[in-house]
Amino acid sequence: MSNLGKKRSSLWLLASAALLIGVIVLGYFMIGGEDSGAVHADSGITTEQAAAHAGAKVLPTDPGLKIEPK
């Protein structure tokens, strides 16, 4: 009886490890693989252009201070 319990726990552990590895590999490819952290600053479009294309308008987050030069 105890040998059957060891086989079940081993099988459960193996299946859990395989599932975990599969999720990690799938997540790695879903976020872009090796190139996922690359900065794409040379895309040629500004924030204002992207917002206008989406039908939005970019507003400043903070009002200008009175002591700032114009």
Buried (B, 14 or more C-beta within 10 A) or exposed (E): EEEEEEEEEEEEEEEEEEEEEEEEEEEEEEEEEEEEEEEEEEEEEEEEEEEEEEEEEEEEEEEEEEEEEE
